[in-house]
Amino acid sequence: MLIVIGILLVVGLLGWFALRPWLVKKFCENATRDMLENSWVKWSESDYYNACLKKFWVEK
């Protein structure tokens, strides 16, 4: 039973680290769109996107 739990834990962690950059980029695309529509501070689209990526430590 412990072996199965260990295998699932390892597979889950590997999946998380493999998918994390993709998930963060999707989140940042949506967050950038929302900020451009709703923010009173006007940055460029790339500024918002880069700030979001930097916050989550993901390379472009």
DSSP file (Angstrom, degrees, kcal/mol; ACC not computed):
  #  RESIDUE AA STRUCTURE BP1 BP2  ACC     N-H-->O    O-->H-N    N-H-->O    O-->H-N    TCO  KAPPA ALPHA  PHI   PSI    X-CA   Y-CA   Z-CA
    1    1 A M     >        0   0    0      0, 0.0     4,-2.2     0, 0.0     5,-0.2   0.000 360.0 360.0 360.0 -42.7    0.0    0.0    0.0
    2    2 A L  H  >  +     0   0    0      1,-0.2     4,-2.6     2,-0.2     5,-0.2   0.855 360.0  55.5 -64.4 -33.5    2.8    2.4    0.8
    3    3 A I  H  > S+     0   0    0      2,-0.2     4,-2.6     1,-0.2    -1,-0.2   0.922 107.7  48.5 -64.6 -43.1    4.5    1.7   -2.5
    4    4 A V  H  > S+     0   0    0      2,-0.2     4,-2.5     1,-0.2    -2,-0.2   0.921 112.5  48.0 -63.2 -44.1    1.3    2.6   -4.4
    5    5 A I  H  X S+     0   0    0     -4,-2.2     4,-2.3     1,-0.2    -2,-0.2   0.910 112.1  50.3 -62.6 -42.2    1.0    5.8   -2.4
    6    6 A G  H  X S+     0   0    0     -4,-2.6     4,-2.4     2,-0.2    -2,-0.2   0.910 110.9  48.4 -62.1 -43.3    4.6    6.6   -3.1
    7    7 A I  H  X S+     0   0    0     -4,-2.6     4,-2.7     2,-0.2     5,-0.2   0.924 112.2  48.8 -64.0 -44.5    4.3    6.0   -6.8
    8    8 A L  H  X S+     0   0    0     -4,-2.5     4,-2.5     1,-0.2    -1,-0.2   0.888 111.2  50.8 -62.8 -38.6    1.1    8.2   -7.0
    9    9 A L  H  X S+     0   0    0     -4,-2.3     4,-2.4     2,-0.2    -2,-0.2   0.925 112.0  46.2 -64.3 -45.1    2.9   10.9   -5.1
   10   10 A V  H  X S+     0   0    0     -4,-2.4     4,-2.5     2,-0.2     5,-0.2   0.926 114.1  47.8 -64.2 -45.2    5.9   10.8   -7.4
   11   11 A V  H  X S+     0   0    0     -4,-2.7     4,-2.5     1,-0.2    -2,-0.2   0.904 112.3  50.5 -63.1 -40.8    3.7   10.8  -10.5
   12   12 A G  H  X S+     0   0    0     -4,-2.5     4,-2.4    -5,-0.2    -2,-0.2   0.915 111.5  47.0 -63.2 -43.5    1.7   13.7   -9.1
   13   13 A L  H  X S+     0   0    0     -4,-2.4     4,-2.5     2,-0.2     5,-0.2   0.912 112.6  49.1 -65.7 -42.1    4.7   15.8   -8.4
   14   14 A L  H  X S+     0   0    0     -4,-2.5     4,-1.9     1,-0.2    -2,-0.2   0.913 112.1  49.4 -63.1 -41.4    6.2   15.1  -11.8
   15   15 A G  H  X S+     0   0    0     -4,-2.5     4,-2.5    -5,-0.2     5,-0.2   0.901 110.1  51.3 -62.8 -41.4    2.9   16.1  -13.4
   16   16 A W  H  X S+     0   0    0     -4,-2.4     4,-2.2     1,-0.2    -2,-0.2   0.935 112.4  44.7 -61.6 -47.3    2.7   19.3  -11.4
   17   17 A F  H  < S+     0   0    0     -4,-2.5    -1,-0.2     1,-0.2    -2,-0.2   0.803 115.2  49.2 -70.6 -27.0    6.2   20.4  -12.4
   18   18 A A  H  < S+     0   0    0     -4,-1.9     4,-0.4    -5,-0.2    -1,-0.2   0.880 120.1  35.3 -75.6 -38.3    5.6   19.4  -16.0
   19   19 A L  H  X S+     0   0    0     -4,-2.5     4,-2.7    -5,-0.2     5,-0.2   0.677  95.4  86.3 -90.0 -18.6    2.3   21.3  -16.2
   20   20 A R  H  X S+     0   0    0     -4,-2.2     4,-2.8     1,-0.2     5,-0.3   0.895  88.3  49.0 -54.9 -48.6    3.0   24.3  -14.0
   21   21 A P  H  > S+     0   0    0      0, 0.0     4,-2.2     0, 0.0    -1,-0.2   0.914 114.3  46.9 -59.1 -40.2    4.6   26.5  -16.6
   22   22 A W  H  > S+     0   0    0     -4,-0.4     4,-2.2    -3,-0.2    -2,-0.2   0.924 113.5  47.7 -65.8 -44.3    1.7   25.9  -19.0
   23   23 A L  H  X S+     0   0    0     -4,-2.7     4,-2.5     1,-0.2    -1,-0.2   0.905 112.2  49.3 -63.5 -42.0   -0.9   26.5  -16.3
   24   24 A V  H  X S+     0   0    0     -4,-2.8     4,-2.9    -5,-0.2    -1,-0.2   0.905 109.8  51.4 -65.4 -40.8    0.8   29.7  -15.2
   25   25 A K  H  X S+     0   0    0     -4,-2.2     4,-2.2    -5,-0.3    -1,-0.2   0.912 111.3  47.5 -63.5 -41.5    1.1   31.0  -18.8
   26   26 A K  H  X S+     0   0    0     -4,-2.2     4,-2.1     2,-0.2    -2,-0.2   0.925 113.1  48.8 -63.7 -43.9   -2.7   30.4  -19.3
   27   27 A F  H  X S+     0   0    0     -4,-2.5     4,-2.9     1,-0.2    -2,-0.2   0.920 111.6  49.6 -59.9 -44.1   -3.4   32.1  -16.0
   28   28 A C  H  X S+     0   0    0     -4,-2.9     4,-2.6     2,-0.2    -1,-0.2   0.858 107.4  54.2 -67.2 -35.0   -1.2   35.1  -16.9
   29   29 A E  H  X S+     0   0    0     -4,-2.2     4,-2.0     2,-0.2    -1,-0.2   0.938 113.8  41.9 -62.4 -45.0   -2.9   35.4  -20.3
   30   30 A N  H  X S+     0   0    0     -4,-2.1     4,-2.3     2,-0.2    -2,-0.2   0.912 115.3  49.4 -67.9 -42.7   -6.3   35.6  -18.6
   31   31 A A  H  X S+     0   0    0     -4,-2.9     4,-2.7     1,-0.2    -2,-0.2   0.887 110.0  52.0 -64.3 -38.3   -5.1   37.9  -15.9
   32   32 A T  H  X S+     0   0    0     -4,-2.6     4,-2.4     2,-0.2    -1,-0.2   0.924 109.1  49.6 -63.6 -44.4   -3.5   40.2  -18.4
   33   33 A R  H  X S+     0   0    0     -4,-2.0     4,-1.6     1,-0.2    -2,-0.2   0.922 113.0  47.3 -60.3 -44.6   -6.7   40.4  -20.4
   34   34 A D  H  X S+     0   0    0     -4,-2.3     4,-2.4     1,-0.2     5,-0.2   0.911 111.8  49.9 -63.9 -42.7   -8.6   41.3  -17.2
   35   35 A M  H  X S+     0   0    0     -4,-2.7     4,-2.1     1,-0.2    -1,-0.2   0.884 108.6  52.4 -65.9 -37.8   -6.1   43.9  -16.1
   36   36 A L  H  < S+     0   0    0     -4,-2.4    -1,-0.2     1,-0.2    -2,-0.2   0.869 115.6  41.5 -65.2 -34.7   -6.1   45.6  -19.5
   37   37 A E  H  < S+     0   0    0     -4,-1.6    -2,-0.2    -5,-0.2    -1,-0.2   0.841 127.9  27.3 -79.2 -33.9   -9.9   45.8  -19.3
   38   38 A N  H  < S+     0   0    0     -4,-2.4     2,-0.3    -5,-0.1    -2,-0.2   0.512  91.6 103.3-113.0  -6.5  -10.3   46.8  -15.7
   39   39 A S     <  -     0   0    0     -4,-2.1    -4,-0.0    -5,-0.2     4,-0.0  -0.572  49.3-159.3 -87.7 141.6   -7.2   48.6  -14.5
   40   40 A W  S    S+     0   0    0     -2,-0.3     2,-0.6     2,-0.0    -1,-0.1   0.634  82.9  77.4 -86.5 -15.4   -7.0   52.4  -14.1
   41   41 A V  S    S-     0   0    0     -6,-0.1     2,-1.0    -3,-0.0    -2,-0.1  -0.854  81.2-145.9 -91.5 120.3   -3.2   52.1  -14.4
   42   42 A K        +     0   0    0     -2,-0.6     2,-0.2     0, 0.0    -6,-0.1  -0.766  29.9 160.0 -98.3 104.0   -2.4   51.7  -18.1
   43   43 A W        -     0   0    0     -2,-1.0     2,-0.1     1,-0.1    -4,-0.1  -0.622  46.4 -93.2-102.7 171.2    0.6   49.5  -18.7
   44   44 A S     >  -     0   0    0     -2,-0.2     4,-1.9     1,-0.1     3,-0.2  -0.472  36.2-110.3 -79.4 161.8    1.3   47.8  -22.0
   45   45 A E  H  > S+     0   0    0      1,-0.2     4,-2.4     2,-0.2     5,-0.2   0.895 119.1  52.4 -59.1 -41.2    0.0   44.2  -22.5
   46   46 A S  H  > S+     0   0    0      1,-0.2     4,-2.8     2,-0.2    -1,-0.2   0.841 105.1  56.1 -67.2 -31.9    3.6   42.8  -22.4
   47   47 A D  H  > S+     0   0    0     -3,-0.2     4,-2.2     2,-0.2    -1,-0.2   0.937 110.3  44.2 -63.8 -45.9    4.3   44.6  -19.1
   48   48 A Y  H  X S+     0   0    0     -4,-1.9     4,-2.2     2,-0.2    -2,-0.2   0.939 115.8  47.7 -61.3 -47.0    1.3   43.0  -17.4
   49   49 A Y  H  X S+     0   0    0     -4,-2.4     4,-2.4     1,-0.2    -2,-0.2   0.919 113.5  46.5 -63.3 -45.2    2.2   39.6  -18.9
   50   50 A N  H  X S+     0   0    0     -4,-2.8     4,-2.5     1,-0.2    -1,-0.2   0.878 111.2  52.2 -66.3 -37.8    5.9   39.8  -17.9
   51   51 A A  H  X S+     0   0    0     -4,-2.2     4,-1.9    -5,-0.2    -1,-0.2   0.897 110.5  48.9 -64.3 -39.5    5.0   40.9  -14.4
   52   52 A C  H  X S+     0   0    0     -4,-2.2     4,-1.3     2,-0.2    -2,-0.2   0.936 112.4  46.8 -65.4 -46.5    2.6   38.0  -14.0
   53   53 A L  H  <>S+     0   0    0     -4,-2.4     5,-2.1     1,-0.2     4,-0.3   0.904 111.3  52.2 -62.1 -40.7    5.3   35.5  -15.2
   54   54 A K  H ><5S+     0   0    0     -4,-2.5     3,-1.1     1,-0.2    -1,-0.2   0.880 103.6  57.9 -63.5 -37.6    7.9   37.0  -12.9
   55   55 A K  H 3<5S+     0   0    0     -4,-1.9    -1,-0.2     1,-0.3    -2,-0.2   0.864 114.1  37.8 -60.2 -36.1    5.6   36.7   -9.9
   56   56 A F  T 3<5S-     0   0    0     -4,-1.3    -1,-0.3    -3,-0.3    -2,-0.2   0.299 110.8-120.4-100.2   8.6    5.4   32.9  -10.5
   57   57 A W  T < 5 +     0   0    0     -3,-1.1     2,-0.5    -4,-0.3    -3,-0.2   0.903  61.2 145.6  55.9  48.4    9.0   32.5  -11.6
   58   58 A V      < -     0   0    0     -5,-2.1    -1,-0.2    -6,-0.1     2,-0.1  -0.963  44.8-131.9-118.0 132.3    8.3   31.1  -15.0
   59   59 A E              0   0    0     -2,-0.5    -5,-0.0     1,-0.1     0, 0.0  -0.455 360.0 360.0 -76.4 153.1   10.5   31.9  -18.0
   60   60 A K              0   0    0     -2,-0.1    -1,-0.1   -35,-0.0   -10,-0.0   0.508 360.0 360.0 -65.0 360.0    8.8   33.0  -21.2
